[in-house]
Amino acid sequence: MKIQFLGAVRAVTGSMHLLEIGNSRLVLDCGLFQGRRKEAFERNRRLPIAPEAVDAVILSHAHIDHSGNIPTLVKQGFKGRIFATPATRDLCDIMLADSAYLQVKDVEFVNKKRAKQGKAPFEPLYTPEDVPPAMARFRAVPYGAPEEILPGVTATFHDAGHLLGSAVTRLEIANGSGGVSLIFTGDLGRPDMPILRDPQLVLPADILITESTYGDRLHPPKADVKRLLSEVVMETVKSRGKLIIPAFSVGRTQQILYFLRELYTEKAIPDVPVVVDSPLSAKATEQYARHPECYDPETLDALASGAEPFTFKQVRFTVDTDESKAINDMPGPLIIVSASGMCEGGRVLHHLAHNIANPSTRILFVGYQAEHTLGRRLIEHADPIRIFGEEYHPLAQTRIINALSAHADRDEMLDYFGHMSGRTRKTFVVHGEEGPSMAFAESLRQAGMGEVTVPEPMQTFDI
């Protein structure tokens, strides 16, 4: 068997890894690379594998940096099956359609400039018409149900606790010497977080491929989330400004709504209106309601008592463009939750453009901001910044709540892998920027996780 690391290696986007098992080729994840626009444009079009040579895909979860290039894979010739949990399949149905819409809109914007410069137009990476054929390749497999995905290769999904439907995958691979087992974490969630179940422990395996997004740090106490959120809301009330929360439509938006509902219920904040400005967020929240099999006991108890975890009287969802534009004329105080979470696209860019030069504006970051994204530049206080090609000098105040992260931190990951110590032969550390990956690799060595390696991009290993 060979493993080649094609994406999210010493980086956190574009997750993709290739397993060559005999004559079969299995891909783990097929995510979009996100970052500098020109680099992302080129890398996402040039897949590092021949799609027609791939026999199957395992998808850890629906986040676009893990799933977003599936339509390209299918469009370029992939004819196999894509294995994922039912919730992941349902989320991909709406998320890939949204991604296709954004691909078209982004290219339309770029092509207007290219036309003025006398340059040939670009084609979108994929279009909404490419999504249904991609979704037809999906096969939904429930948690805990072993599935033979290729001859001699059985996969079992276990709840990763990171996102609705997210999975830690355990592979059993038959060979002449008795077989090899492999665990792929995808993105590993955190214990004791609201809404989703805790990550489920998996039997040890010979080979481990683990994420390392926060492999060199610890998250603040989770109890700080509501306190920090209430503080920034109260700052917004005092300034009578707008609080803009860039949030991924799936996962983070629902967490924010969950905590805001609790704060309103507890009378910890006044009745500030909340607008969720993202059609995808509205659809994703509906999908959350359809998959209670992923909920933790507290959320199930709340549902049983008649509570709605993500809706309350202060919140409304906007869908059409006119509603979205009207938000800019609404007076403060106002809370705007909008995608994308890293400010690399979506309606949040319009809200930032209208409000970033206003000192009464607060921008609250509640998720990881990858290198070279607009979100990263904002938290690093870059000045000027560019939105839709125009320069802005930020006067808005930025705030960060790291305790909301859906990724396990260093100690949470070490606790999760503790029962595997001394029983894993090889560990590969991926999905982290180089510093966190290297630091976490050293922590794993000290924890007895076998031979630990941080691969280089495109590096191949014989197992």
Buried (B, 14 or more C-beta within 10 A) or exposed (E): BEBBBBBBBBBBBBBBBBBBBEEBBBBBBBBBBBBEEEEBBEBBBEBBBEBEEBBBBBBBBBBBBBBBBBBBBBBBEBEBBBBBBBBBBBBBBBBBBBBBBBBBEBBEEBBEEBEEEEEEEBEBBBBBEBBEEBBEBBEBBEBEEEBEBBEBBBBBBBBBBBBBBBBBBBBBBBEEEEBBBBBBBBBBBBBEBBBBBBBBEBEBBBBBBBBBBBBBBEBBEBEBBBEBBBBBBBBBBEBEBBBBBBBBBBBBBBBBBBBBBBBBEEEBBEEBBBBBBBBBBBBBBEBBBEBEBBBBEEBEEBBEEEEEBBBBEBBEBBBEEEBBBEBEEEEBBBBBBBBBBBBBBBBBBBBBBBBBEBEBBBBBBBBBBBEBBBBBBBBEEEEEBEBEEEEBEBEBBBBBBBBBBBBBBBEBBBEBBEEBBEBBBBBBBBBBBEEBBBBBBBBBEEBBBBEBBBBEBEBEBEB
